[in-house]
């Protein structure tokens, strides 16, 4: 069971890092980097749907 928690923690950490990099690339604002880092995977999914797949208008 302990290794499952490590995988989840690594996924959350990767999601936060990915969100922060995307945010910095798109906005160049430290405030937005912090906000999007806290939102983690939610921001990554939003960004993909909005700008990559163009599903959100």
N, C-alpha and C positions, 0 to 999 in steps of 0.2 A: 504493500500500500504506500510506503514512503516514496517509492520511485514515481508513482503517479502524481504525487504532489509536486515533485521536482519538475516534471514535464509541464504541468499547468503553470507553475511559477515561471518557467523559462518562456512559455508561450505568451504570458502576460507581459513579461519584460521585453520580448521581441516586438510585441504589438505596440507597446509604448515607444520604443525606439523608432520603429517604422513610422508611427504617427508623427513623432517629433521631426523626423527628417523630411517627410512629405510637407508638413506644416512650414518648416523653414524654407524649403524650396519654393513653396507657393506664396508665402506671405512676408518672409524676411522680418518677422516680428517675434521677439522673445516672449512677449505676453501670450501670443497665440500658440507658440511652441509649448509653453507650460500647460495651457488649457487643453490642447489637443493631446499632449502626453498623458494627461489625467483621463481623457476620454478613451484613449488607447484604440482598441479594435473598432469601436463605434465610428471614430473618425476615419479610420482606414477604409472601412466598408462604405461609408458615405462618400468619401473621395472617389473610390473606384466606381460607384454607381453614378455619381454626378459627372465626372470628367473623363473616365475611361469608357464606360458603357453608354453614357449620355441618357440614362433612364430617368433621372430626376432633373426637372426643368428649370 
